[in-house]
């Protein structure tokens, strides 16, 4: 049962990370509407944050690729 709980914890972390990334994207979208002159810089920040989050997810996911679930 411990392996199953680890997978559920990973899924919870994955969803949390995606929600945070979505909120940051919405915030940057609002800032682009308010300050259109900063479009390039804000898009660059969003891409950097998305890339960092993707690397974090990849590192966490690689830990669970060899996991076998026994029910």
N, C-alpha and C positions, 0 to 999 in steps of 0.2 A: 504494500500500500504506500510505502514511502516514495517509490519511484513515481507513482501516479500523482502524489502531492507535489513533487518537484516540477512535473510538467505543468500542473495547474498554476503554480507560482510563476513559472516562466511565462505562461500565457497572460497572467495578470500584469506582469512587468511589460510585456509587449504591448498590451492594450494601453497601459498608462503612458508609455513612450509615444505611441501614435496619437493619443489625445493631446499630449503636450506639444507635439510637432504641429498638429492641426490648429491649436490655439495660437501658437506663434505665427503660423501662416495667416490666420485671420487678422491678428494684430498688425502684422506687416502690411497686409492688404489695406487696412484702415489707414495706416500711416501713409501709404502711397496716395490714397485719395486726398488726404489732408495736405501732404507735402509732395506734389508731383515732381519737384526738382530733385528729390532724393531717390528717384526710382532705381537707378543703377546700384546705388549703395545698399538700399534695402533688399533688392533682389539678391545681391551678392551675399548679404548676411543670411538671408533665408536659405540659400544654397549651401553655405558653409554649415549652418546648423543642421540641415537635413543630412548632409554628408556625415557629420559626426554621429548623429543618431543612427544612421545606417551602419556605420562601423561598430557601434556599441551593440546593436542587435545581431550583427554577424558574429561578433565575438561570443556573445551569449548563446547564440544558436549553434555554433560549432561545438560547444560543450555538450549539447544534447543530441547530436547526430548519431552517436553510438548507443543511445539509450534504448533499451528494450522494455516494453511495457508488459508486465505480467499481471493478469487480472485473476 
